């Protein structure tokens, strides 16, 4: 449908929707903890650098050249690195919000 933008468009829709809702709803809290979110996201990219090459070598998944932009960062399309960063940011943000609510209930 979006040809070479397919992976990027779908990835941004699903990741930014969750991340956007969290940051909109809990902006002031997450803003004070943005370093945690940033560090977790960077660790996620580091994990990608370690885990993805064997997975690609084993053909666990591949990237269709007709559905990506063609911009590669090391051995990965830029869309994959952005995806890992945003998913880790969403998980870190959601975890921080969960911990905040859990502490309020205790």
C-alpha positions in Angstrom: 0.0 0.0 0.0 2.8 2.5 0.9 5.5 0.6 -1.1 8.9 1.5 0.4 7.3 3.4 3.3 5.2 0.4 4.4 7.4 -0.7 7.3 8.0 2.8 8.5 4.3 3.9 8.4 3.0 0.8 10.2 5.8 0.9 12.7 5.2 4.6 13.5 1.4 4.1 13.8 1.7 1.3 16.3 4.6 2.6 18.4 3.8 6.3 18.4 0.1 5.7 19.3 1.0 3.9 22.5 3.9 6.2 23.4 1.9 9.3 22.6 -1.0 8.3 24.8 1.4 7.6 27.7 3.3 10.8 27.3 0.1 12.9 26.8 -1.5 11.4 29.9 1.6 11.4 32.2 3.7 14.1 30.6 4.9 15.8 33.8 5.8 12.6 35.5 7.6 11.1 32.5 9.4 14.4 31.8 11.0 14.1 35.2 12.1 10.6 34.4 13.0 11.1 30.7 16.6 9.9 31.3 15.4 6.5 32.4 13.3 6.2 29.2 16.3 7.4 27.1 18.8 5.0 28.7 16.4 2.0 28.4 15.9 2.9 24.7 19.6 3.1 24.1 20.1 -0.3 25.8 17.5 -1.7 23.5 19.5 -0.5 20.5 22.6 -2.1 22.0 20.6 -5.4 22.4 19.6 -5.1 18.8 23.2 -4.9 17.7 23.9 -8.1 19.6 20.8 -10.2 19.0 19.7 -9.3 15.5 22.7 -10.5 13.4 22.3 -14.1 14.5 18.5 -14.0 14.0 19.0 -12.6 10.5 21.7 -15.2 9.8 19.3 -18.0 10.9 16.6 -16.4 8.7 14.3 -15.8 11.7 13.2 -12.7 9.8 14.3 -10.6 6.9 13.6 -7.1 5.5 11.9 -6.9 2.1 13.8 -4.3 0.2 10.5 -3.2 -1.5 9.0 -2.1 1.8 11.9 -0.3 3.5 13.5 3.1 2.8 16.9 1.5 2.0 18.8 3.5 4.6 20.9 1.1 6.6 22.5 1.6 10.0 25.2 -1.1 10.3 23.4 -4.2 9.3 19.8 -3.0 10.0 17.4 -0.8 8.1 16.9 2.5 9.9 13.2 1.6 10.4 14.2 -1.3 12.6 16.4 0.8 14.8 13.7 3.4 15.2 11.2 0.6 16.0 13.5 -0.8 18.7 14.0 2.7 20.2 10.3 3.5 20.3 9.2 0.2 21.6 11.8 0.4 24.4 10.7 3.9 25.2 7.0 2.8 25.4 7.9 -0.1 27.6 10.0 2.0 29.9 7.3 4.7 30.0 4.6 2.2 30.7 6.6 0.6 33.4 7.4 3.9 35.2 3.7 4.8 35.1 2.7 1.3 36.4 5.2 1.6 39.3 3.9 5.1 40.1 0.3 3.8 40.3 1.4 0.7 42.3 3.2 2.9 44.8 0.0 5.0 45.2 -2.1 1.9 45.9 0.3 0.6 48.6 
